[in-house]
Amino acid sequence: MPPASRPRFPSLDSRAAVALILLAVALVARAQTFGNPVIGFDEQFYLLVGDRLWHGAIPYVDIFDRKPVGLFLIFAAARALGGDGFVQYKLVALASVVATALLIHGIARGYAGRVAALLAAALYILWLNFMEGEGGQSPVFYNLPMVAAAALILTVRRSDDPLRAGAGAMLLVGVALQIKYSVVVEGVFFGCWLIALGWQAGQRGARLARSIALWIALALLPTLAAFATYAAIGQARAFVFANFLSVLAQGRGGLATQLEGLAAILGILALPLLLAATGWRNRGGTARDRFLLGWLAASAAGVLLYWRFASPHYAMPLLPPLMCLLARSIDSGRRRRIAGLALAGVGLIGGQAVLAVSARHKGGADAAAAVARAARVDGTGCIYVYDGYPALYMLTGSCLPTRWPFPGHLATQEESRAAALGVDPAREVRRILATRPVAIVDDWPHFAGSNPVTRRILDAALATDYALAARICTGPTRMRLVYRRRTETRPALPPSAIGTHACAS
């Protein structure tokens, strides 16, 4: 009898094999987050808006924020998957991350070996955990259309007419703009590169002008469609204010805080930047190389112009071009391939440690459930999260007491101007308190950048109308405080119960 044939496994050149490997990496890297509904304040709020969309709420009209409506539509789609929404949006984010990594692999495979390309794609997934990208922060979603646009542009050869590829790329940039407007600098770079490609292909005068006009129109099309939708329901002013005008009056925090955050971002990116830079010495640059370097520079310029570094997730747009560049460096020799493998080990192990520390300091599923139980709605009325988890509105089934339910909008100094929100924060907090929320959630120690005016208003109401009902440790030195109306018969904790010593481990 002939010997039994050996089973054949897909090679690393198989798209299916690469996709399965990257999916496995992403599942391992992000598994800690699936059971935690409070991994990030921003994404808790995005899910809240997505949830309320299904109940008829209109972003900017019923719930204020500055993010483009496309981001909220993603979370609304995740909410449509059923369940409580918290696991579902993480699965949608996981799919976006894996798809982005697959595109990075495809770009890298154009000039690097299969191992180097796979490592670069895996490093994108792993490095997100260092940058608060373990869940559904907006770059997790907008990096996907931007990498897809870059991949399309890289298909254009020097002698090709870039019109069709450019049209697809700029439409993808337009989609990304409706997830977050900060991609505009990268989009401008992509457009300029397409113009250069058109010039090299012999386009001149009216022909090139028509291509440019088409590319610009397609990049603006999703935003114009969103504006037209709001104009059709008579809310054009609300759309323009939230999307474009309010950000001009928003604070940016102190210089020391921003520089500290920038230093942290540079520290997070130091190892991949170092490996990418040292592997490129004494190498000639191709058009592909120049595009990737230009893309990285445009991403960095966009991050710097936005000038917000309090969270490392603002720098996540740097990761796709950086990892594409890193692939070539990893491919330049055996030692660098070993260094790439070591970097992946650092990303896997270090990323898990970062997630564990973050959950310990921010609180996890148990802490969130405890706060929700203490703040539960018995009958009718809303809770008010002055400072705490935005997810509590969903976890308690509460109505929203304000159009500004994201705590940072009414509770921080950065948002203290009426021109930034469309309302005087002090007036709005007084109005909320006049409705006598059934429970108020606060934080201890109080946020250093809090709005002193709204803080005084809140403290006065808590002293006269509310009693401390629960304090839940959400970190070694941090507590969430839940106050309930004094008219309730439940026993209240004494003011002396507030103290960071109670949470020390």
Steps between C-alpha positions, in 0.01 A plus 500: 500500500630848428604698804236725643535853370611758752243768586560826317471823694460844344829686464567852623433613145137389536258779582291260705798392710609860559145600594470211748834581660416868537155416637661273759748773595217752538287265710789427735606864517150632575343213696534684832271778382195302390346472846578858607233757406704799621839477328479853359277800575486610136381171359248459782351828382509402132306184585252703702436726200475198269248346737291817522493528120275194503268688737468799270775725638682717246871574556574873550128569551410267789852399605795734455845397382755610242570166334365449147176310474668208322665392824164483677352303211771235549401463865132499407575213263680317781199560726279336237688173553311444824622426849597783730710668231826499693631171362349566159680829439827336601441227243438763232821673609683166486384449141620850408840438659550167321392649166742791548782258587424296187534812287829589673618148419402548136686831472807358674498187285561720197861551604569271796503126565211307642637480855580872515160595357319275747698638793424858396128424484506322837693786658225740397251291697727461801611863523141623522490369858772747599298790358154444649396340174391171657133583448307734275682832500434686175842430336426127521229567243636784285842339454326234289376726216825699510715188457265380226543837325878472528490147359300624199744784435791258510343296219557791259814462292703793373347492150142420609210743500424532875142622448316178595725394788508860620120519493471193721775620733354845551152360559653284774665811644153658502365202695786538751419871535153405615657295778739774609601822326861480620586280199480808279879550494557143383225551243667812365827307466324220312343756269832670430661164426222421253552836329871419465412159355265663252772745395748215452241316289484799265185668625502877454263794499127431493544123513699514823263764639202268441678220686579730789142627516367144502736393779410799716129449440519133599697580816233752601203291389428311829521820704280687253250213513494520881451877488223467240320250722508740795399792279200298378370468858571866579810436713776637277607750769534227764711293260735786410542611861578153637723390213697814425441804722497364854851357479642851452392595853603174664795510740810291448635461852823638641829486314660281766219245472524491122878463501477221755252318277717556193798353683293193590399455135860523385597245763233258378615534138874504577576132436320461164632840388854401593481167320344662194763777487808285554392247240480765230855624513689489171193397300381673187147638510233396251176681420324260738749588773446871444124456514515311829740754652278784382194326642674460836601868497143606412363285783746657743407848377132424555567384855708811577246740349221344706718568808335259738732251667324423829427152363735299275209399277532835323823370344355171374488629138882473501488123537394391146772686305756422770429127485509501120845660518605262776438199275783596267735552794412158647561345158852644469679217681480205736583711806222739420252221456599379846458857626154510342404178677632640827297817444189287448574328831528837670170604343319185608627478856531872566160570349333251733671660797381844389140376471515345846641817656243713317210286627639521852521879492181573302283225642359197326178310460450436873555864595273622221225258607531616862468865403202418277326315785551794734375750240210290375176666403212393723194600304528819299760772464853527374839459658764768440861398439686818588835317495517128434416232248277613210405133473296536819210646304476170312591277794223652714244545222482869585368779285738784414460811716675726251604545139857498632525156668873457444639597843795696367276748321348652812759410762836613359678829464579429134128514422412793723414744219148516364648547152650150527174325588216722390390537862637654819617194701404662831148573379460146367622337821254712700221392265594132537508523879162674501351183348616314814681200347438179691874445538814702430835336423822682583869419525755514779757651497342767285651548155779759511372668183141530616281804441504685837165669437302185425684322782377757754145473368507122527654497848232739628222275370663187640531661843134598524302249294704180474673246724797281420352155435802309375866532424655244268873469452592509132872505560753501781448872567171579323135461585168555328255667736127441465265750664127448528219732603469556875130417475585134446479275807817308421784561748765742382871488557649781710715762324804350674456195277666698222869432523762358267644289781199268471614382155867447570604142438 
